[in-house]
């Protein structure tokens, strides 16, 4: 059996464990779990809707503005709070924002690679997805035929609906593999400047591609600090105040995950596996 099915049986035990921990520590401070989705295939959007409604009925969703104010110590929270984010700038993000998130008032952050959203040719779109997002693995089962980029008009729509927009570099390169200072500058600094110019809003959020600890380094983090207020990783964990603003922890969620496994993730069931990576990430941002 897959880990997701085995781990899901520990949900009730884990929830009880967290409550006991809070009582023993006398810590009443709340925390935020930041969730990450990518493309939501058309044939799985009903499943996604069920996940979001399940989460909304069990946890409190923050808006991007509330989360930013939480990071800055201006917004107090209690219990488990969630923030929704989407990476890679897929067309399906506009659909689910309009048809699923809108009706229940959930706002998220959409991280987009600027070169992807400008591609109109379908063959070049496919090439970008395979080469830049899946490291050339054209047989990856996550790749679906309906994968297309958001357009600039889609992004403006998201902005107008009070979702936040963040940079996900220009071409979704693994930043730790870039040796050229000019390339790093282009991916990190210029991507934010492009979005800011096109949307006429500040671009303060950045998420580095792939999100794992081996996809980021000190040089990239230092450059990110020059341009953005916050940087999001793909490393699991809870975000307590004071938060490492350039090491925001995020939980990747698959639309195929059973609801019990999603809850297991949100309740920190996998955190123990990421403790060393979290420490390494925090060290990079110091």
Beta strands, then each sheet from edge to edge (+ up, - down):
strand 1: 31-37
strand 2: 60-61
strand 3: 80-87
strand 4: 108-112
strand 5: 164-167
strand 6: 205-207
strand 7: 230-232
strand 8: 250-252
sheet 1: 2+ 3+ 1+ 8+
sheet 2: 2+ 3+ 4+ 5+
sheet 3: 6+ 7+
end
